[in-house]
Amino acid sequence: MCSLATKLGPIKMNNPICNASGVYSRTSTELYKMMFSHSGSFITKSSTFNPRTGNPTPSYWENNSISINSMGLPNHGYRYYTDFIEDLDKDEKHCFLSIANIDNDETGNILDYIADKDYIVYPEINVSCPNIPGKEQLAYNYNELDNFLTHVMDEKYNKPYGLKLPPFFDPVHFMFIANIINQHKNIKYLTCVNSVGNVLDVDISTNKGVIFPKNGLGGLGGDYILPVALSNVYQLKQILPNIDIIGCGGIKSGEDVYKHILVGASMVQIGTALNRDGPNIIPRILRELEDIMIEKGYETLDDFKGKYNEMQ
Ligand code: DHB
């Protein structure tokens, strides 16, 4: 018998699977589909102070292997999601609140509201949205990121939280980001990675991009980003061993979940494959993960979590 149970700080989950923010996360109908699915936890769409309608369509494109999105943060405003979480049965699985920072003052107002709400536990603060025209991905600007963590997060939210990070590509950038994270003790987990920002594909029948916003530039998800995500999970876990990692990127099978956990993830989020094929993929992925564990003689996720470098 093996157990797929996992933990993130105080949050206990029956299994490591969660949706990625943005997928099955925008309306209460979608969120209930996640709640009643076989996932171990679920997460809301990244929310902002005010509701947003998002970018002009088409803002999402997919094929059998990848997706490109520039949704532009369409969401119902943070109170829709905090009220949804407040109404959940406390014994149900955990629902993470995702908050996107597009404006420090607005995020400060959201934090003022949730600071004393016990039902919001371990919110995921998204500092990596690539899809707001004219705005940078906050985590790529180290000074601005540190300013946000110091003057917004540290001052307004005295509880544990996580950061959703964009992918990094050079060892020196991992050192920069880890140094910043080390200075903010309430950061308890990192979600690695958001989509690979500002990619482009072209529809040669029209000579246009496959999505409309930002001249076709959008965030890449799916199969191509699995190695990028694994590298980010691995490198950040090596540099920051006391911080938990949620692996996200390119997962569509039990084997992919196994790889994320092997390089250091405590749990995983699934975006592109979940959006394409729906929550019914979750029991299959869990079965596949269990089959790999049985074949290797592992009984718990801890038996192989983070063990990648020990096997070299
Ligand atoms: C959106 C995309 C992201 O990658 C993200 O982190 C937040 C929002 C979006 O376009 O809606």
py3Dmol code that shows the C-alpha trace and the ligand (Angstrom):
import py3Dmol

protein = """\
ATOM      1  CA  MET A   1       0.000   0.000   0.000  1.00  0.00           C
ATOM      2  CA  CYS A   2       1.320   3.449  -0.734  1.00  0.00           C
ATOM      3  CA  SER A   3       0.226   6.875   0.464  1.00  0.00           C
ATOM      4  CA  LEU A   4       0.171   9.906  -1.811  1.00  0.00           C
ATOM      5  CA  ALA A   5      -0.451  12.280   1.122  1.00  0.00           C
ATOM      6  CA  THR A   6       1.602  15.448   1.340  1.00  0.00           C
ATOM      7  CA  LYS A   7       1.906  18.606   3.444  1.00  0.00           C
ATOM      8  CA  LEU A   8       2.632  22.248   2.866  1.00  0.00           C
ATOM      9  CA  GLY A   9       3.267  23.850   6.259  1.00  0.00           C
ATOM     10  CA  PRO A  10       0.045  23.295   8.232  1.00  0.00           C
ATOM     11  CA  ILE A  11      -1.940  22.198   5.162  1.00  0.00           C
ATOM     12  CA  LYS A  12      -2.471  18.472   4.813  1.00  0.00           C
ATOM     13  CA  MET A  13      -3.483  17.014   1.448  1.00  0.00           C
ATOM     14  CA  ASN A  14      -4.512  13.502   0.404  1.00  0.00           C
ATOM     15  CA  ASN A  15      -2.396  13.802  -2.721  1.00  0.00           C
ATOM     16  CA  PRO A  16      -0.023  16.322  -4.335  1.00  0.00           C
ATOM     17  CA  ILE A  17      -2.241  17.473  -7.219  1.00  0.00           C
ATOM     18  CA  CYS A  18      -3.724  20.982  -7.472  1.00  0.00           C
ATOM     19  CA  ASN A  19      -4.924  23.013 -10.444  1.00  0.00           C
ATOM     20  CA  ALA A  20      -2.631  25.820 -11.623  1.00  0.00           C
ATOM     21  CA  SER A  21      -4.120  29.241 -10.951  1.00  0.00           C
ATOM     22  CA  GLY A  22      -6.028  30.382 -14.034  1.00  0.00           C
ATOM     23  CA  VAL A  23      -7.379  26.910 -14.866  1.00  0.00           C
ATOM     24  CA  TYR A  24     -10.744  25.819 -13.383  1.00  0.00           C
ATOM     25  CA  SER A  25     -10.410  28.735 -10.987  1.00  0.00           C
ATOM     26  CA  ARG A  26     -12.308  31.785 -12.199  1.00  0.00           C
ATOM     27  CA  THR A  27     -15.946  31.117 -11.314  1.00  0.00           C
ATOM     28  CA  SER A  28     -17.470  29.312  -8.345  1.00  0.00           C
ATOM     29  CA  THR A  29     -18.776  26.683 -10.821  1.00  0.00           C
ATOM     30  CA  GLU A  30     -15.220  25.949 -11.956  1.00  0.00           C
ATOM     31  CA  LEU A  31     -13.883  26.001  -8.410  1.00  0.00           C
ATOM     32  CA  TYR A  32     -16.560  23.522  -7.290  1.00  0.00           C
ATOM     33  CA  LYS A  33     -15.484  21.232 -10.143  1.00  0.00           C
ATOM     34  CA  MET A  34     -12.005  21.260  -8.629  1.00  0.00           C
ATOM     35  CA  MET A  35     -13.376  20.792  -5.134  1.00  0.00           C
ATOM     36  CA  PHE A  36     -15.322  17.702  -6.202  1.00  0.00           C
ATOM     37  CA  SER A  37     -12.442  16.364  -8.328  1.00  0.00           C
ATOM     38  CA  HIS A  38      -9.758  13.969  -7.055  1.00  0.00           C
ATOM     39  CA  SER A  39      -7.233  16.774  -6.514  1.00  0.00           C
ATOM     40  CA  GLY A  40      -5.614  17.109  -3.087  1.00  0.00           C
ATOM     41  CA  SER A  41      -6.188  20.882  -3.045  1.00  0.00           C
ATOM     42  CA  PHE A  42      -7.261  23.681  -5.375  1.00  0.00           C
ATOM     43  CA  ILE A  43      -6.553  27.356  -6.027  1.00  0.00           C
ATOM     44  CA  THR A  44      -8.452  30.421  -7.217  1.00  0.00           C
ATOM     45  CA  LYS A  45      -7.725  32.540 -10.262  1.00  0.00           C
ATOM     46  CA  SER A  46      -5.189  35.246  -9.462  1.00  0.00           C
ATOM     47  CA  SER A  47      -7.369  37.999  -8.055  1.00  0.00           C
ATOM     48  CA  THR A  48      -7.044  41.756  -8.058  1.00  0.00           C
ATOM     49  CA  PHE A  49      -8.659  44.491  -5.952  1.00  0.00           C
ATOM     50  CA  ASN A  50     -11.241  45.304  -8.635  1.00  0.00           C
ATOM     51  CA  PRO A  51     -12.881  42.854 -11.049  1.00  0.00           C
ATOM     52  CA  ARG A  52     -11.246  42.747 -14.497  1.00  0.00           C
ATOM     53  CA  THR A  53     -12.588  41.599 -17.849  1.00  0.00           C
ATOM     54  CA  GLY A  54      -9.151  40.693 -19.239  1.00  0.00           C
ATOM     55  CA  ASN A  55      -7.552  41.127 -22.655  1.00  0.00           C
ATOM     56  CA  PRO A  56      -9.387  41.039 -25.994  1.00  0.00           C
ATOM     57  CA  THR A  57      -9.916  37.556 -27.437  1.00  0.00           C
ATOM     58  CA  PRO A  58      -8.665  35.214 -28.741  1.00  0.00           C
ATOM     59  CA  SER A  59      -6.384  35.264 -25.698  1.00  0.00           C
ATOM     60  CA  TYR A  60      -5.847  31.485 -25.357  1.00  0.00           C
ATOM     61  CA  TRP A  61      -4.545  28.973 -27.864  1.00  0.00           C
ATOM     62  CA  GLU A  62      -3.612  25.325 -27.461  1.00  0.00           C
ATOM     63  CA  ASN A  63      -2.715  22.232 -29.437  1.00  0.00           C
ATOM     64  CA  ASN A  64      -2.000  18.696 -28.273  1.00  0.00           C
ATOM     65  CA  SER A  65       1.241  19.659 -26.587  1.00  0.00           C
ATOM     66  CA  ILE A  66       1.349  23.336 -25.586  1.00  0.00           C
ATOM     67  CA  SER A  67      -0.726  26.418 -24.782  1.00  0.00           C
ATOM     68  CA  ILE A  68      -0.114  30.125 -25.270  1.00  0.00           C
ATOM     69  CA  ASN A  69      -2.180  32.521 -23.164  1.00  0.00           C
ATOM     70  CA  SER A  70      -2.601  36.216 -22.634  1.00  0.00           C
ATOM     71  CA  MET A  71      -5.828  36.291 -20.662  1.00  0.00           C
ATOM     72  CA  GLY A  72      -5.000  39.587 -18.956  1.00  0.00           C
ATOM     73  CA  LEU A  73      -6.137  38.626 -15.456  1.00  0.00           C
ATOM     74  CA  PRO A  74      -9.886  38.348 -15.971  1.00  0.00           C
ATOM     75  CA  ASN A  75     -11.289  37.811 -12.459  1.00  0.00           C
ATOM     76  CA  HIS A  76     -14.219  38.730 -10.264  1.00  0.00           C
ATOM     77  CA  GLY A  77     -12.227  40.775  -7.746  1.00  0.00           C
ATOM     78  CA  TYR A  78     -10.685  39.416  -4.556  1.00  0.00           C
ATOM     79  CA  ARG A  79     -13.848  39.535  -2.441  1.00  0.00           C
ATOM     80  CA  TYR A  80     -15.543  36.989  -4.726  1.00  0.00           C
ATOM     81  CA  TYR A  81     -12.741  34.517  -3.950  1.00  0.00           C
ATOM     82  CA  THR A  82     -12.332  35.296  -0.231  1.00  0.00           C
ATOM     83  CA  ASP A  83     -16.114  34.920   0.216  1.00  0.00           C
ATOM     84  CA  PHE A  84     -15.994  31.621  -1.704  1.00  0.00           C
ATOM     85  CA  ILE A  85     -13.260  30.301   0.607  1.00  0.00           C
ATOM     86  CA  GLU A  86     -15.048  31.568   3.721  1.00  0.00           C
ATOM     87  CA  ASP A  87     -18.139  29.559   2.759  1.00  0.00           C
ATOM     88  CA  LEU A  88     -16.242  26.276   2.303  1.00  0.00           C
ATOM     89  CA  ASP A  89     -16.562  23.490   4.833  1.00  0.00           C
ATOM     90  CA  LYS A  90     -13.381  23.684   6.925  1.00  0.00           C
ATOM     91  CA  ASP A  91     -12.958  19.903   6.700  1.00  0.00           C
ATOM     92  CA  GLU A  92     -12.945  20.043   2.902  1.00  0.00           C
ATOM     93  CA  LYS A  93      -9.686  20.115   1.034  1.00  0.00           C
ATOM     94  CA  HIS A  94      -7.665  23.301   1.072  1.00  0.00           C
ATOM     95  CA  CYS A  95      -8.442  26.149  -1.310  1.00  0.00           C
ATOM     96  CA  PHE A  96      -5.502  28.509  -1.874  1.00  0.00           C
ATOM     97  CA  LEU A  97      -6.240  32.166  -2.572  1.00  0.00           C
ATOM     98  CA  SER A  98      -4.131  33.546  -5.424  1.00  0.00           C
ATOM     99  CA  ILE A  99      -3.492  37.283  -5.492  1.00  0.00           C
ATOM    100  CA  ALA A 100      -1.859  38.992  -8.473  1.00  0.00           C
ATOM    101  CA  ASN A 101       0.134  42.107  -7.728  1.00  0.00           C
ATOM    102  CA  ILE A 102      -0.423  44.655 -10.474  1.00  0.00           C
ATOM    103  CA  ASP A 103      -0.468  47.680  -8.138  1.00  0.00           C
ATOM    104  CA  ASN A 104       1.190  47.878  -4.702  1.00  0.00           C
ATOM    105  CA  ASP A 105      -1.571  50.037  -3.156  1.00  0.00           C
ATOM    106  CA  GLU A 106      -4.335  47.744  -4.392  1.00  0.00           C
ATOM    107  CA  THR A 107      -2.538  44.630  -3.167  1.00  0.00           C
ATOM    108  CA  GLY A 108      -2.026  46.423   0.164  1.00  0.00           C
ATOM    109  CA  ASN A 109      -5.790  46.892   0.409  1.00  0.00           C
ATOM    110  CA  ILE A 110      -6.386  43.189  -0.253  1.00  0.00           C
ATOM    111  CA  LEU A 111      -3.824  42.287   2.423  1.00  0.00           C
ATOM    112  CA  ASP A 112      -5.488  44.671   4.911  1.00  0.00           C
ATOM    113  CA  TYR A 113      -8.695  42.701   4.393  1.00  0.00           C
ATOM    114  CA  ILE A 114      -7.267  39.174   4.655  1.00  0.00           C
ATOM    115  CA  ALA A 115      -4.718  39.871   7.414  1.00  0.00           C
ATOM    116  CA  ASP A 116      -7.122  38.790  10.190  1.00  0.00           C
ATOM    117  CA  LYS A 117      -9.128  36.197   8.219  1.00  0.00           C
ATOM    118  CA  ASP A 118      -8.231  32.776   9.615  1.00  0.00           C
ATOM    119  CA  TYR A 119      -9.815  30.997   6.643  1.00  0.00           C
ATOM    120  CA  ILE A 120      -7.150  32.384   4.289  1.00  0.00           C
ATOM    121  CA  VAL A 121      -4.112  30.170   4.804  1.00  0.00           C
ATOM    122  CA  TYR A 122      -0.906  30.304   2.767  1.00  0.00           C
ATOM    123  CA  PRO A 123      -2.107  32.636  -0.009  1.00  0.00           C
ATOM    124  CA  GLU A 124      -0.100  32.441  -3.248  1.00  0.00           C
ATOM    125  CA  ILE A 125       1.150  35.891  -4.235  1.00  0.00           C
ATOM    126  CA  ASN A 126       1.637  36.052  -7.975  1.00  0.00           C
ATOM    127  CA  VAL A 127       4.620  38.221  -8.874  1.00  0.00           C
ATOM    128  CA  SER A 128       5.035  36.831 -12.379  1.00  0.00           C
ATOM    129  CA  CYS A 129       2.020  37.596 -14.594  1.00  0.00           C
ATOM    130  CA  PRO A 130       3.400  38.256 -18.093  1.00  0.00           C
ATOM    131  CA  ASN A 131       0.192  39.439 -19.720  1.00  0.00           C
ATOM    132  CA  ILE A 132      -0.578  42.994 -18.677  1.00  0.00           C
ATOM    133  CA  PRO A 133       0.350  45.210 -21.658  1.00  0.00           C
ATOM    134  CA  GLY A 134       3.012  47.720 -20.622  1.00  0.00           C
ATOM    135  CA  LYS A 135       3.741  46.024 -17.282  1.00  0.00           C
ATOM    136  CA  GLU A 136       6.841  44.055 -16.434  1.00  0.00           C
ATOM    137  CA  GLN A 137       6.852  40.706 -14.622  1.00  0.00           C
ATOM    138  CA  LEU A 138       7.575  41.941 -11.115  1.00  0.00           C
ATOM    139  CA  ALA A 139       9.911  39.087 -10.148  1.00  0.00           C
ATOM    140  CA  TYR A 140      12.232  39.920 -13.070  1.00  0.00           C
ATOM    141  CA  ASN A 141      12.870  43.367 -11.539  1.00  0.00           C
ATOM    142  CA  TYR A 142      14.744  42.502  -8.343  1.00  0.00           C
ATOM    143  CA  ASN A 143      14.642  46.023  -6.853  1.00  0.00           C
ATOM    144  CA  GLU A 144      10.924  46.380  -7.421  1.00  0.00           C
ATOM    145  CA  LEU A 145      10.284  42.874  -6.096  1.00  0.00           C
ATOM    146  CA  ASP A 146      12.237  43.575  -2.908  1.00  0.00           C
ATOM    147  CA  ASN A 147      10.439  46.899  -2.535  1.00  0.00           C
ATOM    148  CA  PHE A 148       7.074  45.113  -2.839  1.00  0.00           C
ATOM    149  CA  LEU A 149       8.032  42.385  -0.353  1.00  0.00           C
ATOM    150  CA  THR A 150       9.390  44.943   2.135  1.00  0.00           C
ATOM    151  CA  HIS A 151       6.806  47.700   1.893  1.00  0.00           C
ATOM    152  CA  VAL A 152       3.672  45.776   1.019  1.00  0.00           C
ATOM    153  CA  MET A 153       3.974  42.148   2.165  1.00  0.00           C
ATOM    154  CA  ASP A 154       6.099  42.645   5.306  1.00  0.00           C
ATOM    155  CA  GLU A 155       4.161  45.701   6.425  1.00  0.00           C
ATOM    156  CA  LYS A 156       0.652  44.444   5.736  1.00  0.00           C
ATOM    157  CA  TYR A 157       0.694  40.672   6.100  1.00  0.00           C
ATOM    158  CA  ASN A 158       2.291  39.145   9.152  1.00  0.00           C
ATOM    159  CA  LYS A 159       1.492  35.542   8.220  1.00  0.00           C
ATOM    160  CA  PRO A 160       3.064  32.835   6.047  1.00  0.00           C
ATOM    161  CA  TYR A 161       2.562  33.036   2.306  1.00  0.00           C
ATOM    162  CA  GLY A 162       4.005  31.798  -0.993  1.00  0.00           C
ATOM    163  CA  LEU A 163       5.265  33.416  -4.183  1.00  0.00           C
ATOM    164  CA  LYS A 164       4.443  32.326  -7.712  1.00  0.00           C
ATOM    165  CA  LEU A 165       7.657  32.846  -9.634  1.00  0.00           C
ATOM    166  CA  PRO A 166       8.443  33.103 -13.326  1.00  0.00           C
ATOM    167  CA  PRO A 167      11.064  30.767 -14.780  1.00  0.00           C
ATOM    168  CA  PHE A 168      14.694  31.805 -14.391  1.00  0.00           C
ATOM    169  CA  PHE A 169      17.427  30.691 -16.764  1.00  0.00           C
ATOM    170  CA  ASP A 170      20.810  31.615 -15.366  1.00  0.00           C
ATOM    171  CA  PRO A 171      22.437  30.502 -12.096  1.00  0.00           C
ATOM    172  CA  VAL A 172      23.142  34.114 -11.182  1.00  0.00           C
ATOM    173  CA  HIS A 173      19.439  34.922 -11.359  1.00  0.00           C
ATOM    174  CA  PHE A 174      18.639  32.045  -8.994  1.00  0.00           C
ATOM    175  CA  MET A 175      21.146  33.528  -6.527  1.00  0.00           C
ATOM    176  CA  PHE A 176      19.587  37.006  -6.808  1.00  0.00           C
ATOM    177  CA  ILE A 177      16.064  35.748  -6.235  1.00  0.00           C
ATOM    178  CA  ALA A 178      17.114  33.429  -3.394  1.00  0.00           C
ATOM    179  CA  ASN A 179      18.905  36.300  -1.617  1.00  0.00           C
ATOM    180  CA  ILE A 180      15.740  38.379  -1.749  1.00  0.00           C
ATOM    181  CA  ILE A 181      13.536  35.499  -0.577  1.00  0.00           C
ATOM    182  CA  ASN A 182      15.881  34.836   2.364  1.00  0.00           C
ATOM    183  CA  GLN A 183      15.222  38.335   3.664  1.00  0.00           C
ATOM    184  CA  HIS A 184      11.449  37.843   3.953  1.00  0.00           C
ATOM    185  CA  LYS A 185      10.784  35.233   6.592  1.00  0.00           C
ATOM    186  CA  ASN A 186       7.060  34.829   5.921  1.00  0.00           C
ATOM    187  CA  ILE A 187       7.742  33.367   2.481  1.00  0.00           C
ATOM    188  CA  LYS A 188       7.161  29.673   3.183  1.00  0.00           C
ATOM    189  CA  TYR A 189       6.774  28.289  -0.307  1.00  0.00           C
ATOM    190  CA  LEU A 190       7.484  29.042  -3.955  1.00  0.00           C
ATOM    191  CA  THR A 191       5.400  27.956  -6.919  1.00  0.00           C
ATOM    192  CA  CYS A 192       7.808  27.254  -9.783  1.00  0.00           C
ATOM    193  CA  VAL A 193       7.018  28.115 -12.543  1.00  0.00           C
ATOM    194  CA  ASN A 194       4.582  30.475 -14.188  1.00  0.00           C
ATOM    195  CA  SER A 195       4.368  30.296 -17.974  1.00  0.00           C
ATOM    196  CA  VAL A 196       7.423  31.194 -20.055  1.00  0.00           C
ATOM    197  CA  GLY A 197       6.492  34.764 -20.922  1.00  0.00           C
ATOM    198  CA  ASN A 198       6.171  36.515 -24.256  1.00  0.00           C
ATOM    199  CA  VAL A 199       6.511  33.599 -26.644  1.00  0.00           C
ATOM    200  CA  LEU A 200       5.112  33.715 -30.180  1.00  0.00           C
ATOM    201  CA  ASP A 201       3.584  31.319 -32.643  1.00  0.00           C
ATOM    202  CA  VAL A 202       2.152  32.173 -36.051  1.00  0.00           C
ATOM    203  CA  ASP A 203      -0.844  30.947 -38.022  1.00  0.00           C
ATOM    204  CA  ILE A 204       0.516  30.837 -41.586  1.00  0.00           C
ATOM    205  CA  SER A 205      -2.985  30.770 -43.113  1.00  0.00           C
ATOM    206  CA  THR A 206      -3.514  34.359 -41.879  1.00  0.00           C
ATOM    207  CA  ASN A 207       0.095  35.462 -41.217  1.00  0.00           C
ATOM    208  CA  LYS A 208      -1.124  36.457 -37.750  1.00  0.00           C
ATOM    209  CA  GLY A 209      -0.290  35.364 -34.241  1.00  0.00           C
ATOM    210  CA  VAL A 210      -2.360  32.589 -32.658  1.00  0.00           C
ATOM    211  CA  ILE A 211      -3.653  34.945 -29.946  1.00  0.00           C
ATOM    212  CA  PHE A 212      -4.673  38.594 -30.279  1.00  0.00           C
ATOM    213  CA  PRO A 213      -3.216  40.616 -27.331  1.00  0.00           C
ATOM    214  CA  LYS A 214       0.330  42.049 -27.356  1.00  0.00           C
ATOM    215  CA  ASN A 215       0.774  41.322 -31.090  1.00  0.00           C
ATOM    216  CA  GLY A 216       0.475  37.619 -30.369  1.00  0.00           C
ATOM    217  CA  LEU A 217       2.940  37.446 -27.457  1.00  0.00           C
ATOM    218  CA  GLY A 218       1.778  35.287 -24.551  1.00  0.00           C
ATOM    219  CA  GLY A 219       2.776  32.845 -21.833  1.00  0.00           C
ATOM    220  CA  LEU A 220       3.856  29.334 -22.854  1.00  0.00           C
ATOM    221  CA  GLY A 221       2.587  26.293 -20.950  1.00  0.00           C
ATOM    222  CA  GLY A 222       2.505  22.554 -21.577  1.00  0.00           C
ATOM    223  CA  ASP A 223       4.992  19.882 -22.642  1.00  0.00           C
ATOM    224  CA  TYR A 224       7.782  22.228 -23.753  1.00  0.00           C
ATOM    225  CA  ILE A 225       8.159  23.776 -20.309  1.00  0.00           C
ATOM    226  CA  LEU A 226       8.510  20.580 -18.243  1.00  0.00           C
ATOM    227  CA  PRO A 227      12.360  20.682 -18.343  1.00  0.00           C
ATOM    228  CA  VAL A 228      12.322  24.426 -17.561  1.00  0.00           C
ATOM    229  CA  ALA A 229      10.066  23.804 -14.550  1.00  0.00           C
ATOM    230  CA  LEU A 230      12.105  20.833 -13.293  1.00  0.00           C
ATOM    231  CA  SER A 231      15.287  22.888 -13.461  1.00  0.00           C
ATOM    232  CA  ASN A 232      13.679  25.748 -11.516  1.00  0.00           C
ATOM    233  CA  VAL A 233      12.228  23.443  -8.843  1.00  0.00           C
ATOM    234  CA  TYR A 234      15.576  21.692  -8.504  1.00  0.00           C
ATOM    235  CA  GLN A 235      17.788  24.778  -8.363  1.00  0.00           C
ATOM    236  CA  LEU A 236      15.593  26.746  -5.953  1.00  0.00           C
ATOM    237  CA  LYS A 237      15.197  23.754  -3.622  1.00  0.00           C
ATOM    238  CA  GLN A 238      18.984  23.341  -3.585  1.00  0.00           C
ATOM    239  CA  ILE A 239      19.568  26.998  -2.690  1.00  0.00           C
ATOM    240  CA  LEU A 240      16.594  27.298  -0.295  1.00  0.00           C
ATOM    241  CA  PRO A 241      16.253  23.877   1.388  1.00  0.00           C
ATOM    242  CA  ASN A 242      13.888  25.157   4.099  1.00  0.00           C
ATOM    243  CA  ILE A 243      11.331  26.548   1.671  1.00  0.00           C
ATOM    244  CA  ASP A 244       8.692  24.258   0.213  1.00  0.00           C
ATOM    245  CA  ILE A 245       8.237  24.153  -3.540  1.00  0.00           C
ATOM    246  CA  ILE A 246       5.062  23.664  -5.542  1.00  0.00           C
ATOM    247  CA  GLY A 247       6.124  22.311  -8.926  1.00  0.00           C
ATOM    248  CA  CYS A 248       4.201  23.645 -11.918  1.00  0.00           C
ATOM    249  CA  GLY A 249       4.926  23.238 -15.603  1.00  0.00           C
ATOM    250  CA  GLY A 250       4.356  20.605 -18.235  1.00  0.00           C
ATOM    251  CA  ILE A 251       2.603  17.990 -16.096  1.00  0.00           C
ATOM    252  CA  LYS A 252       0.215  15.589 -17.817  1.00  0.00           C
ATOM    253  CA  SER A 253       1.133  12.169 -16.383  1.00  0.00           C
ATOM    254  CA  GLY A 254       2.130  10.394 -13.189  1.00  0.00           C
ATOM    255  CA  GLU A 255       5.675  10.239 -14.521  1.00  0.00           C
ATOM    256  CA  ASP A 256       5.775  14.043 -14.777  1.00  0.00           C
ATOM    257  CA  VAL A 257       4.521  14.402 -11.172  1.00  0.00           C
ATOM    258  CA  TYR A 258       7.162  11.891 -10.066  1.00  0.00           C
ATOM    259  CA  LYS A 259       9.896  13.972 -11.728  1.00  0.00           C
ATOM    260  CA  HIS A 260       8.738  17.195 -10.035  1.00  0.00           C
ATOM    261  CA  ILE A 261       8.732  15.519  -6.603  1.00  0.00           C
ATOM    262  CA  LEU A 262      12.071  13.820  -7.233  1.00  0.00           C
ATOM    263  CA  VAL A 263      13.734  17.203  -7.841  1.00  0.00           C
ATOM    264  CA  GLY A 264      12.209  18.670  -4.687  1.00  0.00           C
ATOM    265  CA  ALA A 265       8.530  19.605  -5.042  1.00  0.00           C
ATOM    266  CA  SER A 266       6.122  18.943  -2.141  1.00  0.00           C
ATOM    267  CA  MET A 267       3.100  19.170  -4.412  1.00  0.00           C
ATOM    268  CA  VAL A 268       2.291  20.089  -8.019  1.00  0.00           C
ATOM    269  CA  GLN A 269      -0.065  22.234 -10.045  1.00  0.00           C
ATOM    270  CA  ILE A 270      -1.437  21.329 -13.468  1.00  0.00           C
ATOM    271  CA  GLY A 271      -2.474  23.960 -16.020  1.00  0.00           C
ATOM    272  CA  THR A 272      -2.421  23.229 -19.750  1.00  0.00           C
ATOM    273  CA  ALA A 273      -3.346  19.508 -19.571  1.00  0.00           C
ATOM    274  CA  LEU A 274      -6.101  20.155 -17.028  1.00  0.00           C
ATOM    275  CA  ASN A 275      -7.564  22.925 -19.150  1.00  0.00           C
ATOM    276  CA  ARG A 276      -7.473  20.752 -22.274  1.00  0.00           C
ATOM    277  CA  ASP A 277      -8.720  17.454 -20.849  1.00  0.00           C
ATOM    278  CA  GLY A 278     -10.569  18.382 -17.646  1.00  0.00           C
ATOM    279  CA  PRO A 279     -10.354  17.184 -14.013  1.00  0.00           C
ATOM    280  CA  ASN A 280     -11.002  13.561 -15.092  1.00  0.00           C
ATOM    281  CA  ILE A 281      -7.282  13.304 -15.867  1.00  0.00           C
ATOM    282  CA  ILE A 282      -6.492  13.526 -12.144  1.00  0.00           C
ATOM    283  CA  PRO A 283      -7.407   9.948 -11.098  1.00  0.00           C
ATOM    284  CA  ARG A 284      -5.402   8.599 -14.069  1.00  0.00           C
ATOM    285  CA  ILE A 285      -2.350  10.685 -13.125  1.00  0.00           C
ATOM    286  CA  LEU A 286      -2.619   9.552  -9.483  1.00  0.00           C
ATOM    287  CA  ARG A 287      -2.837   5.902 -10.585  1.00  0.00           C
ATOM    288  CA  GLU A 288       0.225   6.334 -12.794  1.00  0.00           C
ATOM    289  CA  LEU A 289       2.165   7.929  -9.927  1.00  0.00           C
ATOM    290  CA  GLU A 290       1.166   5.101  -7.606  1.00  0.00           C
ATOM    291  CA  ASP A 291       2.232   2.483 -10.195  1.00  0.00           C
ATOM    292  CA  ILE A 292       5.707   4.050 -10.437  1.00  0.00           C
ATOM    293  CA  MET A 293       6.016   4.115  -6.636  1.00  0.00           C
ATOM    294  CA  ILE A 294       4.934   0.482  -6.314  1.00  0.00           C
ATOM    295  CA  GLU A 295       7.384  -0.605  -8.990  1.00  0.00           C
ATOM    296  CA  LYS A 296      10.211   1.205  -7.196  1.00  0.00           C
ATOM    297  CA  GLY A 297       9.159   0.046  -3.727  1.00  0.00           C
ATOM    298  CA  TYR A 298       8.340   3.523  -2.388  1.00  0.00           C
ATOM    299  CA  GLU A 299       5.519   3.823   0.148  1.00  0.00           C
ATOM    300  CA  THR A 300       5.353   7.586   0.633  1.00  0.00           C
ATOM    301  CA  LEU A 301       6.277  10.676  -1.382  1.00  0.00           C
ATOM    302  CA  ASP A 302       9.014  11.387   1.166  1.00  0.00           C
ATOM    303  CA  ASP A 303      10.744   8.168   0.095  1.00  0.00           C
ATOM    304  CA  PHE A 304      11.823   9.905  -3.133  1.00  0.00           C
ATOM    305  CA  LYS A 305      11.121  13.625  -2.640  1.00  0.00           C
ATOM    306  CA  GLY A 306      14.234  15.690  -3.385  1.00  0.00           C
ATOM    307  CA  LYS A 307      16.358  12.577  -3.857  1.00  0.00           C
ATOM    308  CA  TYR A 308      17.400  13.419  -7.427  1.00  0.00           C
ATOM    309  CA  ASN A 309      20.935  14.593  -6.659  1.00  0.00           C
ATOM    310  CA  GLU A 310      21.602  11.645  -4.358  1.00  0.00           C
ATOM    311  CA  MET A 311      21.195   9.305  -7.300  1.00  0.00           C
ATOM    312  CA  GLN A 312      23.892  10.860  -9.524  1.00  0.00           C
TER     313      GLN A 312
END
"""
ligand_1 = """\
11
DHB
C -2.566 35.619 -16.272
C -1.500 34.859 -16.720
C -0.519 34.480 -15.839
O 0.550 33.733 -16.217
C -0.607 34.857 -14.524
O 0.354 34.485 -13.690
C -1.677 35.608 -14.073
C -2.643 35.997 -14.958
C -3.590 36.056 -17.205
O -3.237 36.395 -18.335
O -4.776 36.155 -16.821
"""
view = py3Dmol.view(width=600, height=400)
view.addModel(protein, "pdb")
view.setStyle({"model": 0}, {"cartoon": {"style": "trace"}})
view.addModel(ligand_1, "xyz")
view.setStyle({"model": 1}, {"stick": {}})
view.zoomTo()
view.show()
